[in-house]
Amino acid sequence: MAVMPAAPSGKARPTLRETLAVYLKPRVLVILFLGFSSGLPLALSGSTLLVWMTESGVKLGTIGLFALVGTPYTVKFLWAPVIDALDVPLLSARFGRRRGWLLLSQFLLIAAIVFLGACDPSESAALVAVGALLVATASATQDIVIDAFRVESLNESEQAAGMASYVAAYRIGMLASTAGALFLVSGFQSFFGLGHHAAWTAGYMVMAVLVIVGIVTTLCATEPEKSAQARAAQKPENPLPRVITAAIGAFWEFLSRDMAFVALAFVVLYKFTDALSGAMTAPFVIDLGFSRNEYAAIIKGVGLAATIIGGFAGGFVARVLSLPLSLLIGGLLQAFANLAFSWQAVVGLDSWWLTFAISVENFTSAIGTVIFVAYLSALCRNPLHTATQYALLTALAAFGRTYLSSGAGYLATATGWPWFFAICAFAGLPALALLFWLHQSRHFDGLLPP
């Protein structure tokens, strides 16, 4: 088996000053704030919603099935060609195609979060599922545009810094909608005397307001030159043929590459170890007997620090080491991190160990995510197809989180918590096997410039 190179050949090592200065470039700062906007809604239809449902007495099996509300993240490539090919009436004429779609998705996201917050899990799980699907759909649409915006805006020297900033801010956005939302709910109950449902509704309303961060960032940003040039070069044909042409061109260009289907399988499985455990982490902590505030405090404190450090560590690894070696390191770290939760299930109500387990999970997950995003970005270089191809890849990555992990609740019930998280660790091995296959087949040669 071929040995993975330690670093890309001929690639100059950046100085410390150059490494730090790139994070302050305007384009990178825009990606930073868009990362927060992208990370904010995911937990509102995911882990935070699961805590709300657990407290409302919804059965564990039903909670596990709620992973399926992430379906829009897995099929978002179906409407990505529309975003690549068409303008948003009024908004695109004023702000450009990418920013016009960003603003539309952000307005829809606010409305969807407000609707979900008005639902009650104890009354109708089906209505909650509808609200969660609306949030996921608006969020997935925003992700399509942000991903294309990031890839098209940053030049090669800024990509690693942009990815690190994006992932760190993404996790901060998730922190705001997990720990932040949980603290808000407790505050609304304790200080304002709101009932259980009213407090959760108020918490979701505040989350909807935070979407304004993304709107302001979009208004302050400039349209990527690559997107503007591609838009200007498009022929003024009817909308439907243009969408069909964009879809066929994006898929055919990608699938005609060598090892394309193996690469797609790798994309599906690389974050599966994270997805399987992440589907049940919040119910696990609550089930052990930890309070909502204890869980939120740990996530807010050391969990946040570990996420930020992990994000920038991943950016450093991606700049210094070769792409396949970086992916191997990230894959191993995020798989082994699950074993900390296995031991947590054994020791029970141990706040110190929970702090350690969450810190390790956040740190390793952030490293793996940055490196994985580097790989996905390297696969999408054609400005005519950026949104569609990246949406296809991230949709496949979400497949594990949505479908493969949908039975996590039943698996945890059948095996018990210690073995469940051990199984989650072993779930990372198939992706590593595919990584070696891709490397041996020279899939990574020429993927990034020397």
C-alpha positions as CSV (number, residue, x, y, z in Angstrom):
1,M,0.0,0.0,0.0
2,A,1.3,3.5,-0.9
3,V,2.6,5.6,1.9
4,M,0.8,8.9,2.4
5,P,3.1,11.9,1.9
6,A,3.7,14.1,4.9
7,A,3.2,17.3,2.9
8,P,2.4,18.5,-0.6
9,S,5.5,18.5,-2.7
10,G,6.8,21.9,-3.6
11,K,4.4,23.7,-1.3
12,A,6.1,26.6,0.6
13,R,5.5,26.7,4.3
14,P,3.8,29.9,5.3
15,T,5.4,32.1,7.9
16,L,3.6,32.7,11.2
17,R,2.9,36.3,10.3
18,E,1.4,35.3,6.9
19,T,-0.7,32.6,8.7
20,L,-2.2,35.0,11.1
21,A,-2.7,38.0,8.7
22,V,-4.8,36.0,6.3
23,Y,-7.5,35.6,9.0
24,L,-8.1,39.4,9.0
25,K,-8.6,39.8,5.2
26,P,-12.2,41.1,4.5
27,R,-13.1,38.1,2.4
28,V,-12.1,35.7,5.2
29,L,-14.0,37.8,7.8
30,V,-17.2,37.6,5.6
31,I,-16.9,33.8,5.6
32,L,-16.4,33.9,9.3
33,F,-19.8,35.5,9.9
34,L,-21.5,33.5,7.3
35,G,-20.2,30.4,9.1
36,F,-22.1,31.5,12.2
37,S,-25.2,32.0,10.1
38,S,-24.8,28.5,8.6
39,G,-24.3,26.8,12.0
40,L,-27.1,28.5,13.8
41,P,-30.2,26.6,12.5
42,L,-28.8,23.1,12.4
43,A,-29.3,22.4,16.2
44,L,-32.8,24.0,16.2
45,S,-34.1,21.1,14.1
46,G,-31.5,18.7,15.7
47,S,-30.0,18.4,19.2
48,T,-31.8,21.3,20.8
49,L,-35.1,20.1,19.5
50,L,-34.3,16.6,20.9
51,V,-33.8,18.1,24.4
52,W,-37.1,19.8,24.1
53,M,-38.8,16.6,23.0
54,T,-37.1,14.5,25.7
55,E,-38.3,16.9,28.4
56,S,-41.8,16.8,26.9
57,G,-41.9,13.1,27.3
58,V,-41.6,11.9,23.7
59,K,-40.4,8.3,23.4
60,L,-36.8,7.6,22.7
61,G,-37.5,5.7,19.5
62,T,-39.5,8.6,18.1
63,I,-36.7,11.0,19.1
64,G,-34.2,8.9,17.1
65,L,-36.5,8.9,14.1
66,F,-36.4,12.7,14.1
67,A,-33.0,12.4,12.5
68,L,-35.1,12.1,9.3
69,V,-36.1,15.7,9.4
70,G,-32.6,16.4,8.1
71,T,-33.7,15.0,4.7
72,P,-33.4,18.5,3.0
73,Y,-29.7,18.4,3.8
74,T,-29.4,15.1,1.8
75,V,-31.5,16.1,-1.2
76,K,-30.5,19.8,-1.5
77,F,-28.6,19.1,-4.7
78,L,-32.0,18.7,-6.4
79,W,-32.6,22.5,-6.2
80,A,-29.0,23.6,-6.3
81,P,-29.0,23.9,-10.1
82,V,-31.8,26.5,-9.7
83,I,-29.5,28.5,-7.5
84,D,-26.6,28.1,-10.0
85,A,-28.7,29.0,-13.0
86,L,-31.4,31.5,-12.0
87,D,-31.7,34.9,-10.3
88,V,-34.0,35.8,-7.4
89,P,-36.5,38.5,-8.7
90,L,-35.5,42.0,-7.4
91,L,-32.9,40.7,-5.0
92,S,-30.4,39.4,-7.5
93,A,-30.7,42.5,-9.7
94,R,-29.7,44.6,-6.7
95,F,-27.2,42.4,-4.9
96,G,-26.0,39.7,-7.4
97,R,-27.1,36.1,-7.8
98,R,-25.3,34.6,-4.8
99,R,-26.2,37.4,-2.4
100,G,-29.8,37.5,-3.7
101,W,-30.3,33.8,-2.9
102,L,-28.6,34.3,0.5
103,L,-31.0,37.0,1.5
104,L,-34.0,35.0,0.3
105,S,-32.9,31.9,2.3
106,Q,-32.3,33.9,5.4
107,F,-35.7,35.6,5.4
108,L,-37.3,32.1,4.9
109,L,-35.2,30.8,7.8
110,I,-36.5,33.4,10.2
111,A,-40.1,32.5,9.3
112,A,-39.5,28.7,9.7
113,I,-37.8,29.1,13.1
114,V,-40.7,31.2,14.4
115,F,-43.1,28.5,13.2
116,L,-41.2,25.7,14.8
117,G,-41.0,27.6,18.1
118,A,-44.7,27.9,18.2
119,C,-45.2,24.1,18.0
120,D,-45.6,21.9,21.0
121,P,-43.9,18.4,21.1
122,S,-46.2,17.2,23.8
123,E,-49.3,17.9,21.7
124,S,-48.3,17.0,18.2
125,A,-44.9,15.4,17.2
126,A,-46.1,15.5,13.6
127,L,-46.5,19.3,13.5
128,V,-43.1,19.6,15.2
129,A,-41.7,17.5,12.4
130,V,-43.2,19.8,9.8
131,G,-41.7,22.8,11.5
132,A,-38.3,21.1,11.7
133,L,-38.5,20.2,8.0
134,L,-39.1,23.8,7.1
135,V,-36.2,25.0,9.2
136,A,-34.0,22.3,7.6
137,T,-35.1,23.2,4.1
138,A,-34.4,26.9,4.6
139,S,-31.1,26.1,6.3
140,A,-30.0,23.7,3.5
141,T,-30.8,26.4,0.9
142,Q,-28.6,28.9,2.8
143,D,-25.8,26.3,3.0
144,I,-25.9,25.8,-0.7
145,V,-25.3,29.5,-1.4
146,I,-22.8,30.0,1.4
147,D,-20.7,27.0,0.2
148,A,-20.6,28.3,-3.3
149,F,-19.9,31.9,-2.1
150,R,-17.0,30.6,0.0
151,V,-15.4,28.5,-2.7
152,E,-15.8,31.3,-5.3
153,S,-14.7,34.2,-3.1
154,L,-11.5,32.9,-1.6
155,N,-8.3,32.4,-3.6
156,E,-6.0,29.4,-3.0
157,S,-3.9,31.2,-0.3
158,E,-7.1,32.0,1.7
159,Q,-8.9,28.7,1.4
160,A,-7.4,27.1,4.6
161,A,-7.9,30.2,6.7
162,G,-11.4,30.6,5.3
163,M,-12.3,27.0,6.1
164,A,-10.9,27.3,9.6
165,S,-12.8,30.5,10.3
166,Y,-15.9,29.1,8.7
167,V,-15.9,25.9,10.8
168,A,-15.0,27.7,14.1
169,A,-17.8,30.2,13.5
170,Y,-20.2,27.4,12.4
171,R,-19.6,25.6,15.7
172,I,-20.1,28.9,17.6
173,G,-23.4,29.3,15.7
174,M,-24.3,25.7,16.8
175,L,-23.3,26.7,20.4
176,A,-25.6,29.6,20.3
177,S,-28.5,27.4,19.3
178,T,-27.6,24.6,21.8
179,A,-26.1,26.0,25.0
180,G,-27.4,29.5,24.3
181,A,-30.9,28.3,23.6
182,L,-31.0,26.0,26.6
183,F,-29.8,28.8,28.9
184,L,-32.4,31.2,27.4
185,V,-35.2,28.6,28.1
186,S,-34.0,28.2,31.7
187,G,-33.8,32.0,32.1
188,F,-37.3,32.5,30.7
189,Q,-38.6,30.0,33.2
190,S,-36.6,31.2,36.2
191,F,-36.6,35.0,35.8
192,F,-39.8,35.6,33.9
193,G,-41.9,32.8,35.2
194,L,-42.9,31.4,31.8
195,G,-44.2,27.9,31.5
196,H,-42.4,25.1,29.9
197,H,-43.8,25.5,26.4
198,A,-43.8,29.3,26.5
199,A,-40.1,29.4,27.6
200,W,-39.1,27.1,24.7
201,T,-41.1,29.3,22.3
202,A,-39.4,32.4,23.5
203,G,-36.0,30.8,23.1
204,Y,-36.7,29.9,19.5
205,M,-37.9,33.5,18.8
206,V,-34.5,34.8,20.0
207,M,-32.8,32.3,17.7
208,A,-34.8,33.7,14.8
209,V,-33.5,37.2,15.6
210,L,-29.9,35.9,15.5
211,V,-30.4,35.1,11.8
212,I,-30.0,38.9,11.3
213,V,-26.2,38.4,11.7
214,G,-26.2,36.5,8.4
215,I,-28.4,39.2,6.7
216,V,-26.1,42.0,7.8
217,T,-23.1,40.1,6.6
218,T,-24.7,39.4,3.2
219,L,-25.5,43.1,2.8
220,C,-21.9,44.1,3.7
221,A,-20.3,41.5,1.4
222,T,-19.6,41.8,-2.3
223,E,-20.6,39.4,-5.0
224,P,-17.8,36.9,-5.9
225,E,-16.1,37.9,-9.2
226,K,-16.3,34.3,-10.5
227,S,-20.0,34.1,-9.9
228,A,-20.6,37.5,-11.6
229,Q,-18.5,36.5,-14.6
230,A,-20.2,33.2,-15.0
231,R,-23.6,34.9,-14.7
232,A,-22.7,37.4,-17.4
233,A,-21.5,34.6,-19.7
234,Q,-24.7,32.7,-19.6
235,K,-26.9,32.8,-22.6
236,P,-30.3,34.6,-22.2
237,E,-32.4,31.4,-22.7
238,N,-35.5,30.2,-21.0
239,P,-35.2,29.5,-17.3
240,L,-36.1,25.8,-17.4
241,P,-33.5,24.8,-20.1
242,R,-30.9,26.8,-18.2
243,V,-31.6,24.9,-15.0
244,I,-31.5,21.5,-16.8
245,T,-28.2,22.5,-18.5
246,A,-26.7,23.5,-15.2
247,A,-27.8,20.2,-13.5
248,I,-26.6,17.9,-16.3
249,G,-23.3,19.8,-16.7
250,A,-22.6,19.7,-13.0
251,F,-23.3,16.0,-12.5
252,W,-21.7,14.8,-15.7
253,E,-18.5,16.8,-15.1
254,F,-18.1,15.3,-11.7
255,L,-19.2,11.7,-12.5
256,S,-16.8,11.5,-15.5
257,R,-13.8,11.8,-13.2
258,D,-11.8,8.7,-12.2
259,M,-12.8,7.0,-9.0
260,A,-15.9,9.3,-8.8
261,F,-18.2,6.8,-7.2
262,V,-15.6,5.7,-4.7
263,A,-15.1,9.3,-3.8
264,L,-18.8,9.7,-3.3
265,A,-19.0,6.7,-1.0
266,F,-16.1,8.2,1.0
267,V,-18.0,11.5,1.3
268,V,-21.0,9.6,2.7
269,L,-19.0,7.7,5.3
270,Y,-16.3,10.1,6.5
271,K,-18.4,11.9,9.1
272,F,-20.7,8.9,9.8
273,T,-18.9,8.2,13.1
274,D,-19.8,11.7,14.2
275,A,-23.3,11.6,12.9
276,L,-24.2,8.3,14.6
277,S,-23.1,9.5,18.1
278,G,-24.2,13.0,17.6
279,A,-27.8,11.9,17.0
280,M,-28.0,10.6,20.6
281,T,-25.5,12.7,22.6
282,A,-28.0,15.1,24.0
283,P,-30.6,12.5,25.0
284,F,-27.7,10.4,26.5
285,V,-26.6,13.2,28.7
286,I,-30.1,14.0,29.9
287,D,-30.8,10.3,30.4
288,L,-27.8,9.9,32.7
289,G,-29.3,12.5,35.0
290,F,-27.5,15.7,34.1
291,S,-29.6,18.8,34.1
292,R,-30.2,21.0,31.0
293,N,-28.1,23.8,32.5
294,E,-25.2,21.4,33.4
295,Y,-25.0,20.2,29.8
296,A,-25.3,23.7,28.4
297,A,-22.6,25.1,30.7
298,I,-20.1,22.5,29.6
299,I,-20.8,23.1,26.0
300,K,-20.6,26.9,26.4
301,G,-17.3,26.8,28.4
302,V,-14.6,24.2,27.5
303,G,-16.7,22.9,24.6
304,L,-16.5,26.3,22.9
305,A,-12.8,26.6,23.5
306,A,-12.1,23.1,22.2
307,T,-14.2,23.8,19.1
308,I,-12.3,27.0,18.2
309,I,-8.9,25.5,18.9
310,G,-9.9,22.4,16.9
311,G,-11.0,24.4,14.0
312,F,-7.8,26.4,13.7
313,A,-5.8,23.2,14.4
314,G,-7.6,21.6,11.4
315,G,-6.8,24.6,9.3
316,F,-3.1,24.3,10.2
317,V,-3.0,20.6,9.4
318,A,-4.7,21.2,6.1
319,R,-2.1,23.9,5.1
320,V,1.0,21.9,6.2
321,L,0.2,18.3,5.5
322,S,-1.0,16.5,2.4
323,L,-4.7,16.2,1.9
324,P,-4.9,12.4,2.3
325,L,-2.7,12.4,5.4
326,S,-4.8,15.2,6.9
327,L,-8.0,13.2,6.2
328,L,-6.5,10.2,7.9
329,I,-5.6,12.1,11.0
330,G,-9.0,13.7,11.2
331,G,-10.8,10.4,10.6
332,L,-8.9,8.6,13.4
333,L,-9.4,11.4,15.9
334,Q,-13.1,11.8,15.4
335,A,-13.7,8.0,15.6
336,F,-11.7,7.5,18.8
337,A,-13.4,10.5,20.5
338,N,-16.5,8.4,20.9
339,L,-14.8,6.1,23.4
340,A,-14.8,8.9,25.9
341,F,-18.6,8.8,25.9
342,S,-18.5,5.0,26.3
343,W,-16.6,5.5,29.6
344,Q,-19.0,8.3,30.6
345,A,-21.8,5.7,30.4
346,V,-19.8,3.6,32.8
347,V,-18.9,6.3,35.4
348,G,-22.4,7.9,35.2
349,L,-22.9,11.3,36.8
350,D,-19.3,12.6,36.7
351,S,-19.2,16.2,35.6
352,W,-15.5,16.3,35.2
353,W,-15.5,13.3,32.8
354,L,-18.4,14.8,30.8
355,T,-16.4,18.0,30.5
356,F,-13.5,16.0,29.1
357,A,-15.6,13.9,26.8
358,I,-17.4,16.9,25.3
359,S,-14.1,18.8,24.9
360,V,-12.5,15.8,23.1
361,E,-15.5,15.4,20.8
362,N,-15.7,19.1,19.9
363,F,-11.9,19.3,19.3
364,T,-11.7,16.3,17.1
365,S,-14.9,16.9,15.3
366,A,-13.7,20.5,14.4
367,I,-10.4,19.2,13.1
368,G,-12.2,16.5,11.0
369,T,-14.7,19.0,9.6
370,V,-12.1,21.6,8.5
371,I,-10.1,18.9,6.7
372,F,-13.2,17.4,5.2
373,V,-14.4,20.8,3.9
374,A,-10.9,21.3,2.4
375,Y,-11.4,18.1,0.5
376,L,-14.9,19.0,-0.7
377,S,-13.8,22.5,-1.8
378,A,-10.9,20.9,-3.8
379,L,-13.5,18.9,-5.7
380,C,-15.5,22.0,-6.8
381,R,-13.6,24.4,-9.0
382,N,-16.0,25.3,-11.9
383,P,-17.9,28.5,-11.2
384,L,-20.8,27.3,-13.4
385,H,-21.4,24.3,-11.2
386,T,-20.0,25.3,-7.7
387,A,-23.3,25.4,-5.9
388,T,-24.7,22.2,-7.5
389,Q,-21.5,20.1,-7.1
390,Y,-20.9,21.2,-3.5
391,A,-24.5,20.7,-2.6
392,L,-24.3,17.2,-4.0
393,L,-21.2,16.4,-1.9
394,T,-22.5,17.9,1.3
395,A,-25.9,16.3,0.8
396,L,-24.2,12.9,0.6
397,A,-22.2,13.8,3.7
398,A,-25.5,14.5,5.4
399,F,-26.8,11.1,4.3
400,G,-25.1,9.5,7.3
401,R,-26.5,12.0,9.7
402,T,-30.0,11.7,8.4
403,Y,-30.6,8.2,7.3
404,L,-27.8,5.9,8.5
405,S,-28.2,7.4,12.0
406,S,-32.0,7.4,12.1
407,G,-32.0,4.1,14.0
408,A,-29.5,5.4,16.6
409,G,-32.2,5.5,19.3
410,Y,-33.2,1.9,18.7
411,L,-29.5,0.8,18.6
412,A,-28.8,2.6,21.9
413,T,-31.9,0.9,23.4
414,A,-30.8,-2.5,22.3
415,T,-27.1,-2.3,23.2
416,G,-26.9,0.1,26.1
417,W,-25.0,3.4,26.1
418,P,-21.4,2.0,26.6
419,W,-21.6,-0.3,23.6
420,F,-23.5,2.2,21.5
421,F,-20.7,4.7,21.5
422,A,-18.1,1.9,21.0
423,I,-20.1,1.0,17.8
424,C,-20.0,4.6,16.8
425,A,-16.2,4.6,17.0
426,F,-15.9,1.5,14.8
427,A,-18.3,3.1,12.3
428,G,-15.4,5.3,11.2
429,L,-13.3,2.4,9.9
430,P,-15.1,2.0,6.4
431,A,-14.3,5.6,5.5
432,L,-10.6,5.1,6.3
433,A,-10.5,1.9,4.1
434,L,-11.9,4.0,1.2
435,L,-9.4,6.7,1.9
436,F,-6.5,4.3,1.4
437,W,-8.1,3.0,-1.8
438,L,-8.5,6.5,-3.1
439,H,-4.9,7.3,-2.2
440,Q,-3.5,4.2,-3.8
441,S,-5.5,5.0,-7.0
442,R,-3.9,8.4,-7.1
443,H,-7.2,10.2,-6.7
444,F,-5.6,13.1,-4.9
445,D,-2.9,13.8,-7.5
446,G,-3.6,17.1,-9.0
447,L,-6.6,17.8,-6.9
448,L,-4.9,20.7,-5.3
449,P,-2.3,22.9,-7.0
450,P,1.3,22.3,-6.0
